[in-house]
Amino acid sequence: MKNKKMIIFFTFIALILVLYFLTPLPSSLSQENIENLKIWIRARGVFAPFIFIALYVLATVLCLPGSVLTLIAGLIFGVLGGTVTVIIASNTGALCAFLITRYLGRETAEKFLRGRLVTLDEGIERNAFHIVLWLRLIPLFPFNALNYALGLTKIKTSTCVVANFLGMLPQVWKDPRVWVPFLLIILLSFLPLVFKKQKHKLEQLRHKKDF
């Protein structure tokens, strides 16, 4: 059973390398192809959000950059819809990568590291939630690499899911393209109140002048 998992794990790694270096898949997620990809996803109609999430999850699992997809989400679904879609997609992709390593790579890593994973588990077991949370809030490691690295530990899946969600949420909102439109909407919503107060003051001044 262990040998079978090891074969599947290394086959999976080989597949990622082949797709990354020997196919046009990475270039399809480049800035140069953003317009074509946007048009293709938008043409899926009501299925566009689901197609987008599937592509994002696939990109995450295959360790492809997701920045272009994040930008496309805003262009297709708007600020709020794009933000929600990216949050769902990125967390789902992170969970898939985590589970792949957990069930295929853990035993393989233990065999090669010879007990060092046990020491690592003991070091993070008590503070697993806070460690994952801070790793996401302060991205010291690449997003895709961290997804797989966390799967090598014995961190509970539920703990990882919650910490990932809370830690990755601010990463979405740090982009001005996400929060600036919301700020403008809030400011614009106050404008009628400001104009109403100014109008009321002007009416009071006119009223006093008449007397």
N, C-alpha and C positions, 0 to 999 in steps of 0.2 A: 504493500500500500504506500509506504514512504517513497519507494523508488518510483512508483507511478506518479505520485504528486510532484516529485522532483523533475521527472521528464516533462510533465505538463507545464510546470513553472518555467523551465528553461525554453520550452517550445514557445511559450507566451512571450518571453523576453525576446526571443529570436524574431517572432512575428512583429513586435513593435519596432525592432531595428530595421527589418525589411520594409515595413510600411513607411518608416520615417526617412530612410535613406534611398530606397529604390523605387518609390512611387511618387506621383505628383500630389499626394494627399497634403503634405505640409504647405505647399505653395497655394493650395486651394483656400487656406486660411490666412493668406497674406493680405497686406493692405492693398496690393494691386488688384486683388480679386474680390474686394469687399462689395463692390456694386453688383457684380454677377451673383454672388452668394445671397445678397439681400433680396434681389429680384426673384431668385429661385425659391427662397424660403417663403417670401410673401405670396408667391403664386400657389402655395399649398392651401391657401384659404383658411378655413376654420381649423385645419390640422397644423397650421404654421407653428403655434406654440409647442406642440408635441414634437414636431420635426426638429425644431430648434433645440429643445431639451435633449432629445436623443443625440443630436450632433455634438452638443456641449459635453454630454456624458462620455461619448465616444472619444472626443478630443482629450478629455481629462484622463481617461483610462490609458490612452495611447501616448500620454505625455506631450501632447501638442499644445501650442500656445492658445489660450482662450481669449486674449485681449480683443481680437478682431470680432469674435462672436459677441463679446460683451457690448461692443460698440454697435454692432448690427441690431442687438436686442432693443436698444434705445431708438434706433431709426425705424424699426418695424412696429414695435409695440408701444412706443411712447416712453416717457420717463418712468411713470409708476409701473406700468405693465412690464416694461423692460427690466426694471429693478427686481420685481417679484419673480420674473421668469429666470433671471440670472441666479438669484438666490437659490431657487429650487434646483436649477440645473447644476450649479457648482457644488452644492451640498450632496446631491445625488451622485455626481461623478466622484466626489471625494470618498463617499461611502463605498461605492463599487470598487475603487482602487484599494481601499482599506481591506475589504472583505476578500479580494483576490489574494492579497499578500497573506492575510490571516490564515486562509485555508490551503494555500498552495506554497507559500514561501517560508512560513514559520519553521516548519520541521527541517527544511533545507538549510535555512540560516543557522539553526541550532547545530546542525551537523558540521558546518564549516567553521562556526565561531566557537564551538566546543565549550559551552557553558557560559559564555559571556552575556548571552541574552538573559540568563537567569539573574545575573548581577544587575543588568539594566532594569529588569522588571522590579526587582526589590527597591531600586532607587526611585522609581516613578509611581509605584503602586499606591502609596499613601496620598500623593498629590497629583494623581493622573489628570483630573479635571483642570486644575490650575495650570499644569504644564502645557496641556494641549491648547488651552485658552490663550496663554501668553505666546506660544509658538505661532498662533494664528494672528494675534494682535500685533506682534512684532515679528514680521516674516523674515527670520534669519535664514531659513531654507526655502528653496523653490517650492511653490505650491504643489506641483505634481509629485515631486520627490518626497515631500512630507507625507502625502497621502499614503504612499506605499511604506514609508518608514514606520509610521504609526501602526500599521498592520502587523509588523514584526514583533511588537510588544504584546503584553497581555492586558492592555487597557480594554475595559469593557466597551462593547460596541455602542451601547446606549450613552455612556459617558463621552465617547468620542463624537457621537452625533450631536449632542447638546453643546459641547465645547466648540466644535467646528462651527455650528450655526451662529453662536454668540460671537465667536472670534472672527469669523469671516464677514459678518454683517457690516462692521465699520469699514472694511476694505472696499465695499461697494459704494458707500456714501462718501468716501474720501475724494472721489472723482467729481470735479466741479460740474461736469455735464449732468450729474445726477441731482446734486443739491441746489445748484443755482436756479433752475426752473422752479423748484419748490419755494425757494426764497422769494422769487419774483411774484409767484402766485399769492404768497402771504402778504407781501407789500401792496400788491394791487388790490387785495381784498380790503385793505384799510383806507385806500384812497377815497371811496365814497363817503366814509365817516369823516375824513378830514375836510372834504369839500362841503359836507353838510354843516359841520361846525363853523367853517369860514362863512358860509352863506348866512347862517344864523347870526353871527357876529355883525355882518354887514347890514342885515335887516334891523338889528338893534341900533346900530349907529345912525341909520337913516331915520329910524323912528325918533331918536333923541333930537336929531336936527330939525325934524318937523315941528317939535315942540320948542 
